[in-house]
């Protein structure tokens, strides 16, 4: 217990860039993450799909409530201690909850009960915040989307979307019936269903005016409702007290430059798109005159950013591609979405902390939150926060200096991350994230992601090299990292080439120096995809000069999970490369894998056996190997994440104990020594433990570093954790 505490404390200290002076800048840092599945009712299978979509905070700031449409209910989270959120149960609502809002002790939840697209229906469920029981409901006469409560708590506004069938005529509009807006007075602290009224918003939009699809509502202190109609690319202002439309205008379009527009296995931020419809999702009032919209896109657009209007429709600020480009520098750009809507800004929150108004911009596909200061003119980007997979909404609690995000994607069925609510605190100090980012050179972004192997420069302390894996199949690269910077900086990217072109059929998982200004790379093969298991020698310019295929005695027992790291012992004609095989091959006893050696001068292959830890779930394998000070350091991990993660460890094997033998014969079983448990490091930013700790190395001065693989932001939160590793207790 004492050792674990000290290591966690040391990790936190290492993440801070320096001692924090008095009066330091206020920053937002994540302090906890709450897996939504822990709120499942007792009669539900633990793997039941869940989702946290729209989130709202109670007036005392101690409870979060979120809509969970797959479950068919709303969930409650006790954040009395925000660093240790607790499951507070769920209330089932006999339908598909789409949104929640709170006034006093009442939760107002929009619930879709439609039997079909052409017969939409829905209700507003009134749930006791304290009692957690359904007290009443209002028939809304259509399918609800967003719900909002006026600041003075005098009425509720509901966007009735009556969404289209995207499979019918390729989703072309119009598709009746039309949507509208419902206004419900609040009387004696609850919804007065009998006084419900509808606001007609047909005939306003330029696109399908007869078929408005209201998306999101927000209410200012004057009782004015700002309404987005996403598919119609239109914004409407309604006087909530008189139910009259007072203004309406097109959301317009944007020209985008400096963006990646192709799903092609590489990152290229030189593309352009012209006249892209904004198609806003969320809208929030900045004050009584200005609104901000998140331009997610749906029908025919999606401009990847956000826009500030005044309520007459005048554009006061347009982010264009600027936010997306900053997200890309953090390794969070989703290449698989490049041909569509990029990072998809979907959710928003606006709140004032100690007199400073902030705009929180949520990227659904980049899985981050942009934190902007509202200056009254152009907003200032001050931070980008990591979130769970696909943040849908956020709730600010300024009185407690807290922010919460609801992250909708649940990949539990596929062994991935569950849906999460994440909690952040505003505090004095340094941002804990990002831990690594790229620089821009002459206005060009160095795109990156899916980092795997690491190696330190032979001459410069704090300079490291990393490689990306096959997620970027059309763009294999060697990245230079300046680990002395806070956060660490990717300062250059060296293309790996074959005959002058980007090398194909690679899955680079390991890198080591060759001692002559070049590199040896280990590629994890996949015969089904015609990717060979191989070693590659690369010169200082990134050109492949030699390809070394594995020997037949090794390949005849291959499986997909091959080399996951490479390191070198000795030099010149005495050099020996050592590679870690990730998982058991056909000739390995269960629970053992090979460490394989290769001598480039004599072309001799040999191996030893390495004993794996036994995991509770999934599989256990190796992710990295690096030589240092007479030891082979080996990263061993399971494929579990979150609370299920158990094995994320660093072991070492003494070099002088190795007795490699010919492959195919009897192999030595090596003895390993545990050096470090990475789980405290992986918890240091307040998120769930990620599964893929992929890189580990030492710099010239013997300082250790580790990095995680973000899977190219594909079914991943996109977070890359890069951190120093303290080994003083074991050296």
Secondary structure as UniProt FT lines:
FT   HELIX           2..15
FT   TURN            22..23
FT   STRAND          26..35
FT   HELIX           36..39
FT   TURN            42..43
FT   TURN            46..47
FT   STRAND          55..57
FT   TURN            59..60
FT   STRAND          63..68
FT   TURN            69..72
FT   STRAND          73..78
FT   HELIX           82..84
FT   STRAND          86..92
FT   STRAND          96..103
FT   TURN            104..105
FT   STRAND          106..112
FT   STRAND          122..128
FT   TURN            129..131
FT   STRAND          134..139
FT   STRAND          144..149
FT   TURN            151..152
FT   STRAND          155..160
FT   TURN            166..167
FT   HELIX           168..171
FT   STRAND          180..187
FT   TURN            188..189
FT   STRAND          190..191
FT   HELIX           193..195
FT   STRAND          197..199
FT   TURN            202..203
FT   TURN            209..210
FT   STRAND          216..219
FT   TURN            221..222
FT   STRAND          224..229
FT   TURN            230..233
FT   STRAND          234..239
FT   TURN            240..243
FT   STRAND          244..250
FT   STRAND          253..259
FT   TURN            269..270
FT   STRAND          271..277
FT   STRAND          283..285
FT   STRAND          290..294
FT   STRAND          306..310
FT   TURN            311..312
FT   STRAND          315..318
FT   TURN            320..321
FT   HELIX           322..329
FT   TURN            330..331
FT   HELIX           335..337
FT   TURN            338..343
FT   STRAND          345..353
FT   TURN            354..355
FT   STRAND          356..363
FT   TURN            364..367
FT   STRAND          368..373
FT   STRAND          380..386
FT   STRAND          391..397
FT   HELIX           398..400
FT   STRAND          402..407
FT   HELIX           412..414
FT   STRAND          420..428
FT   STRAND          436..438
FT   STRAND          440..441
FT   TURN            442..443
FT   STRAND          444..445
FT   STRAND          451..456
FT   TURN            461..462
FT   STRAND          463..468
FT   HELIX           470..472
FT   TURN            473..474
FT   STRAND          477..482
FT   TURN            483..484
FT   STRAND          488..495
FT   STRAND          497..498
FT   TURN            499..500
FT   STRAND          501..502
FT   STRAND          508..513
FT   STRAND          519..523
FT   HELIX           527..529
FT   STRAND          534..538
FT   TURN            540..541
FT   STRAND          543..549
FT   HELIX           552..555
FT   TURN            556..557
FT   STRAND          563..569
FT   HELIX           572..574
FT   STRAND          576..581
FT   TURN            586..587
FT   TURN            590..591
FT   STRAND          592..599
FT   TURN            600..603
FT   STRAND          604..611
FT   STRAND          620..628
FT   TURN            629..630
FT   STRAND          631..638
FT   HELIX           642..644
FT   STRAND          648..654
FT   HELIX           655..657
FT   TURN            663..664
FT   STRAND          673..677
FT   HELIX           679..682
FT   TURN            683..685
FT   STRAND          693..698
FT   TURN            700..701
FT   STRAND          704..708
FT   HELIX           711..713
FT   STRAND          722..725
FT   TURN            728..730
//
